[in-house]
């Protein structure tokens, strides 16, 4: 049986103290969950901080710090307005899933299984990993007398990290130490999980140095490219993807489809298209990514405003289409078969003030652009195909909203459903990824990401439909 971590108990202590809950409330509360006699073992007299600290320690040691206890606590009047903080306590106590997990559930299961195969659940390996694991993992991990359960608790704690810009990733450090201390029987599988984790946030400076990890990634996902070719296409693609910033606020992602053309989702630039925000207040920031643990960015460029006139007030505007009414509605339930889909493609194609795609990128060669062409057969989104997404999702709990450096996600057997003008896929994205390119495993542009439903699906617009619009086709190189 696991006992709540010191961090979880600290969160609970801070919550009851800041909410002004009296320690005497423990008597009816314990009675409510069927443990009234236990209240008489607690000393409820003294300074509230000391009383609550000792009470929480005792309740935890007795195995009573359960979901039922927190449910009863949530009903106390001082805590009704603090349900969000109580949910953070539940996450820390492993009663709710973490909204910002580092590894996907299947990857976390594989990491735990590989660690057991590496004999890290007992003996010297367990002791060394326990001594060398990141400090925050130890503080946030639940505790158990069972070593196998304790090993899994360390991985669970590392997976609950909310990674911010420039933060060391606890899971990465834990996997590194597990590989160093584990027996050969589990090391390759641990390395595979580590490689997949590292591939999500890639750095221009060292991507080619990770060819061994990319080789494992290519093999894992059945991609028909060798690691070197995959690496080359990745580096070229990353240079073409940008953060969209409107009036100083991060709003989403865009990408080059011409030397001076950026494609993004309509709602990313909605305020500019409606002329509620000045075109001069829009910036497209390139090369915003993490390298050696630090986030940095390259050049930024604005919209083309030179030459504006009464006859041509928006020289930067090429073409745009709004999302459907159901996609705009909060809590909407859009259908891939909605008749409005083909005429509502949720995109904006805009012209930049400079041809940044023709200028040298980080590699020293021309930055280039993704191919958006109305010619040739469109991508058919076959079942079993892997899809990649690179974008700038919003960081959680940032005010004003702030996007992350480039995040790379890939999923095998990604395609869920294909309609006349929408495709749904499993590839993971976070809020704020709108406007990101959806790419095939060969790094070819196949869709524009624009919508998602948490824990259900993500959705894109096939770019062949956008390319076929007359105004778009006329502007393409």
Secondary structure as the mmCIF struct_conf table of DSSP 4:
data_model
#
loop_
_struct_conf.conf_type_id
_struct_conf.id
_struct_conf.beg_label_comp_id
_struct_conf.beg_label_asym_id
_struct_conf.beg_label_seq_id
_struct_conf.end_label_comp_id
_struct_conf.end_label_asym_id
_struct_conf.end_label_seq_id
STRN STRN1 UNK A 3 UNK A 3
HELX_RH_AL_P HELX_RH_AL_P1 UNK A 6 UNK A 19
TURN_TY1_P TURN_TY1_P1 UNK A 20 UNK A 20
TURN_TY1_P TURN_TY1_P2 UNK A 23 UNK A 24
HELX_RH_AL_P HELX_RH_AL_P2 UNK A 25 UNK A 32
TURN_TY1_P TURN_TY1_P3 UNK A 33 UNK A 34
HELX_RH_3T_P HELX_RH_3T_P1 UNK A 36 UNK A 41
BEND BEND1 UNK A 42 UNK A 42
BEND BEND2 UNK A 46 UNK A 46
HELX_RH_AL_P HELX_RH_AL_P3 UNK A 48 UNK A 61
TURN_TY1_P TURN_TY1_P4 UNK A 62 UNK A 63
BEND BEND3 UNK A 66 UNK A 66
HELX_RH_AL_P HELX_RH_AL_P4 UNK A 67 UNK A 74
TURN_TY1_P TURN_TY1_P5 UNK A 75 UNK A 75
BEND BEND4 UNK A 76 UNK A 76
HELX_RH_3T_P HELX_RH_3T_P2 UNK A 77 UNK A 82
HELX_RH_AL_P HELX_RH_AL_P5 UNK A 83 UNK A 92
TURN_TY1_P TURN_TY1_P6 UNK A 93 UNK A 94
BEND BEND5 UNK A 95 UNK A 96
TURN_TY1_P TURN_TY1_P7 UNK A 99 UNK A 100
BEND BEND6 UNK A 102 UNK A 103
HELX_RH_AL_P HELX_RH_AL_P6 UNK A 105 UNK A 117
TURN_TY1_P TURN_TY1_P8 UNK A 118 UNK A 121
BEND BEND7 UNK A 122 UNK A 122
HELX_RH_AL_P HELX_RH_AL_P7 UNK A 123 UNK A 132
BEND BEND8 UNK A 133 UNK A 133
HELX_RH_AL_P HELX_RH_AL_P8 UNK A 135 UNK A 140
BEND BEND9 UNK A 141 UNK A 141
STRN STRN2 UNK A 143 UNK A 143
BEND BEND10 UNK A 145 UNK A 146
HELX_RH_AL_P HELX_RH_AL_P9 UNK A 147 UNK A 159
TURN_TY1_P TURN_TY1_P9 UNK A 160 UNK A 160
TURN_TY1_P TURN_TY1_P10 UNK A 165 UNK A 166
HELX_LH_PP_P HELX_LH_PP_P1 UNK A 167 UNK A 169
HELX_RH_AL_P HELX_RH_AL_P10 UNK A 170 UNK A 181
BEND BEND11 UNK A 182 UNK A 182
HELX_RH_AL_P HELX_RH_AL_P11 UNK A 184 UNK A 200
BEND BEND12 UNK A 201 UNK A 201
TURN_TY1_P TURN_TY1_P11 UNK A 204 UNK A 206
BEND BEND13 UNK A 207 UNK A 207
HELX_RH_3T_P HELX_RH_3T_P3 UNK A 208 UNK A 210
HELX_RH_AL_P HELX_RH_AL_P12 UNK A 211 UNK A 220
TURN_TY1_P TURN_TY1_P12 UNK A 221 UNK A 222
BEND BEND14 UNK A 224 UNK A 225
HELX_RH_AL_P HELX_RH_AL_P13 UNK A 227 UNK A 238
TURN_TY1_P TURN_TY1_P13 UNK A 239 UNK A 240
STRN STRN3 UNK A 241 UNK A 246
TURN_TY1_P TURN_TY1_P14 UNK A 247 UNK A 248
STRN STRN4 UNK A 249 UNK A 258
TURN_TY1_P TURN_TY1_P15 UNK A 259 UNK A 260
STRN STRN5 UNK A 261 UNK A 264
HELX_RH_3T_P HELX_RH_3T_P4 UNK A 266 UNK A 268
BEND BEND15 UNK A 269 UNK A 269
HELX_RH_AL_P HELX_RH_AL_P14 UNK A 270 UNK A 273
TURN_TY1_P TURN_TY1_P16 UNK A 274 UNK A 275
BEND BEND16 UNK A 276 UNK A 277
HELX_RH_3T_P HELX_RH_3T_P5 UNK A 279 UNK A 281
STRN STRN6 UNK A 282 UNK A 286
STRN STRN7 UNK A 289 UNK A 291
TURN_TY1_P TURN_TY1_P17 UNK A 292 UNK A 293
STRN STRN8 UNK A 294 UNK A 296
STRN STRN9 UNK A 300 UNK A 302
STRN STRN10 UNK A 303 UNK A 303
TURN_TY1_P TURN_TY1_P18 UNK A 306 UNK A 307
BEND BEND17 UNK A 310 UNK A 311
BEND BEND18 UNK A 313 UNK A 313
TURN_TY1_P TURN_TY1_P19 UNK A 315 UNK A 316
STRN STRN11 UNK A 317 UNK A 321
HELX_LH_PP_P HELX_LH_PP_P2 UNK A 322 UNK A 324
HELX_RH_AL_P HELX_RH_AL_P15 UNK A 325 UNK A 328
BEND BEND19 UNK A 329 UNK A 329
TURN_TY1_P TURN_TY1_P20 UNK A 330 UNK A 331
TURN_TY1_P TURN_TY1_P21 UNK A 336 UNK A 337
TURN_TY1_P TURN_TY1_P22 UNK A 339 UNK A 340
HELX_RH_3T_P HELX_RH_3T_P6 UNK A 341 UNK A 343
STRN STRN12 UNK A 347 UNK A 351
STRN STRN13 UNK A 352 UNK A 352
BEND BEND20 UNK A 353 UNK A 354
HELX_RH_3T_P HELX_RH_3T_P7 UNK A 356 UNK A 358
BEND BEND21 UNK A 359 UNK A 359
STRN STRN14 UNK A 360 UNK A 360
TURN_TY1_P TURN_TY1_P23 UNK A 362 UNK A 363
BEND BEND22 UNK A 364 UNK A 365
STRN STRN15 UNK A 366 UNK A 366
BEND BEND23 UNK A 374 UNK A 376
HELX_LH_PP_P HELX_LH_PP_P3 UNK A 377 UNK A 379
TURN_TY1_P TURN_TY1_P24 UNK A 383 UNK A 384
STRN STRN16 UNK A 387 UNK A 391
HELX_LH_PP_P HELX_LH_PP_P4 UNK A 393 UNK A 393
STRN STRN17 UNK A 394 UNK A 394
HELX_LH_PP_P HELX_LH_PP_P5 UNK A 395 UNK A 395
TURN_TY1_P TURN_TY1_P25 UNK A 396 UNK A 397
BEND BEND24 UNK A 399 UNK A 400
STRN STRN18 UNK A 403 UNK A 403
HELX_LH_PP_P HELX_LH_PP_P6 UNK A 404 UNK A 404
BEND BEND25 UNK A 405 UNK A 405
HELX_LH_PP_P HELX_LH_PP_P7 UNK A 406 UNK A 406
STRN STRN19 UNK A 407 UNK A 411
TURN_TY1_P TURN_TY1_P26 UNK A 412 UNK A 413
STRN STRN20 UNK A 415 UNK A 418
BEND BEND26 UNK A 420 UNK A 421
STRN STRN21 UNK A 423 UNK A 425
TURN_TY1_P TURN_TY1_P27 UNK A 431 UNK A 432
TURN_TY1_P TURN_TY1_P28 UNK A 434 UNK A 435
HELX_LH_PP_P HELX_LH_PP_P8 UNK A 436 UNK A 436
STRN STRN22 UNK A 437 UNK A 440
TURN_TY1_P TURN_TY1_P29 UNK A 441 UNK A 442
STRN STRN23 UNK A 445 UNK A 453
TURN_TY1_P TURN_TY1_P30 UNK A 454 UNK A 456
STRN STRN24 UNK A 457 UNK A 462
HELX_RH_AL_P HELX_RH_AL_P16 UNK A 463 UNK A 467
TURN_TY1_P TURN_TY1_P31 UNK A 468 UNK A 468
BEND BEND27 UNK A 469 UNK A 469
HELX_RH_AL_P HELX_RH_AL_P17 UNK A 470 UNK A 475
#
